[in-house]
Amino acid sequence: MSSHVFGRATVGQLPVAARGDGCYIIDADGKRYFDGSGGAAVSCLGHSDAAVANAIKSQLDKIAFAHTGFFTSEPAEQLADRLIENAPQGLERVYFVSGGSEAVEAAIKLARQYFLEIGQPDRHRVIARRQSYHGNTLGALAAGGNEWRRRQFAPLLVETSHISPCYEYRDRCSDESAYEYGQRVANELEEEIQRLGAESVLAFIAEPVVGATAGAVPPVEGYYRRIREICDANGILLILDEVMCGMGRTGTLFACEQDRISPDIAVIAKGLGAGYQPIGAMLCSGAIYEAIAAGTGFFQHGHTYMGHPLATAASRAVLGAILDRGLLANVNDKGRKLRAELELVFGQHPNVGDIRGRGLFLGLEFVEDRETKAPFDPSRKIAANLKKRAFEAGLICYPMSGTIDGARGDHMLLAPPFIIEERQIDEVVGKLDTAFKAVF
Ligand code: PLP
């Protein structure tokens, strides 16, 4: 996605988002767009959730802001408790920030401070994966493997090692099972730890289901259990970045539940505020918290707007909606139906190489040739053109490609709101079909 500056120069280049109506955004000219990607997997409740709007308004009537150096707030405390009640085992504490990159930065700094507190000061290296995006601030950018985003800032980025992703469609050899493939690529972590020296490694960070660099790539069975084993055997922390795939997007509140593992630190953001407020969070294990509590007693970090009462009030209502309105069941049900419909309409398309994902986090990968899996020449801007044509047809979807987002080849992410109705699945696939016919 492009990065915008705002102001006079931008007027006329983009339609003005004037109003929201459920899964739709309506522009100033009255045109309706179905939000098929929730922006970038953000708007999980659509654009007009009355409960969330009322939660913000009623908190605003009480108090908008009180600095966390002096006060806590009711919504922040209640949101933290409810997140912990529903988090993977072992995650016991929550730290609120204002977005995904901030949450990743906080996670890396917390990992570093933890090892200082327990007397392992040599641990400072982070290992990540090549096919990953962890944010655009310098620390998060250093962790991410997205070459296109990193390139011009490289001298400012701390050195990070990048191992292979778990990307079955492209990288599994024909003579190995999916399970064997997963073990092979997970074992790269062990090799990298040995190469660097285990005593120098802080953490491994990864997205359970890859989002912004490759359109919803889930791991194969057993991959994350092996990763967990390797982290434990070497005493390094596992940080899972659920900024995009968390908060119910894949059908469970945390995506890693489906891989049957718990991280030491998890970061969440987009669906946490659902677009109603900017907010992110880091959840950490009791062991990390206790080591710091028993040591210096103070996590040396902080931002002015952390735990903001309006943001946490909105998120408390968002989490309530996800858990209490049966939306996880709808994610699973509509996710299955959307995927089945995509397979029916595009499964045999000569330029669709893969349809994948979990829940309402689905990706399509486009190829010039299905047999060889050869990607399109980047100059054809397939993903960007599909986005453009879909937008013209009134569908928002999230494109990725080497030229847009450093991905290998061209991809499309679909991540509609959890409130999507059955009839709207036909609308999404129909509009996508219109875009396909215009581009291919
Ligand atoms: N981590 C992942 C997995 C993401 O997809 C993103 C954003 O797309 C981020 C981190 C950064 O989040 P933010 O844009 O809120 O800083």
Boltz pocket constraint, residues with backbone or C-beta under 6 A from the ligand:
constraints:
  - pocket:
      binder: B
      contacts: [[A, 40], [A, 98], [A, 99], [A, 100], [A, 101], [A, 102], [A, 104], [A, 133], [A, 134], [A, 135], [A, 136], [A, 207], [A, 211], [A, 212], [A, 241], [A, 242], [A, 243], [A, 244], [A, 245], [A, 269], [A, 270]]
      max_distance: 6.0
